[in-house]
Amino acid sequence: MQEDDLGTALVNVSPSADEAVQQFKTEAIRLREYGQTLVIASDEDIVAVTQILSTVAKVKKGLEDKRKEFVGPLQGYVKSINDIFKGFSDPIEEADRLIRGKVLEFQRAQEAKQREIEEINRMRLEAAEREKAIKGEVSEPVELVESVPEPLTRVTTEAGTLGKRMVRKWEVLDFSLLPDDYKTLDSARITKVVRAGIPEIPGVRIYEEAILTVAPAE
């Protein structure tokens, strides 16, 4: 990797051209072929295989180290660039949030006023009907409150268009009432507590399964 004073960098993005990577690849293919034809028939075979598995572990580690060698600088630059752009974009994201929020707040306030006006008018008309039922007439004309103008929900200007749409959202009020199909199994949490030694979990079978551990010689 090379970097100049202008803020540009040259990084190696061709692992296929790396001699060490090619050696690991060749060895990996050879070991795969060995695994395909391998037959374990005795303890002596297991002793011999230990050597092979140690080589497998070394190749795996070597490839992973090489992968990190290639992606490490790239990831570092990606994080740095993302951090810089986040600093640039934060103000505009905040502006977007504030302006949208105030538009929606005004629209909600207008809608609330209209609902209140409709309720007042309903009560006045109802009172007039009750008075008419008792007296046979209404003592004075019913004065209704004038409706507020409906808030604009679609605006088109030379710069662009503003619209509004309803989005369905949800929140859980009582998890126990959820259908089973909507209850997600938290497998990561269960794995964590099982490995920590929890003796039982209702509805879960806890068991042990053998795996091989391989520690290559230093």
ABEGO torsion letter per residue (X at the ends): XBBBAAGBBBBBABAAABAAAAAAAAAAAAAAAAAAABBBABAAAAAAAAAAAAAAAAAAAAAAAAAAAAAAAAAAAAAAAAAAAAAAAAAAAAAAAAAAAAAAAAAAAAAAAAAAAAAAAAAAAAAAAAAAAAAGBBABBBBBBBBBBBBBABBBBAAEBBBBBBBBBBBBABAAABBAAABBBBAAAAAAAAAAGBABBBGBBBBBBBBBBBBBBX
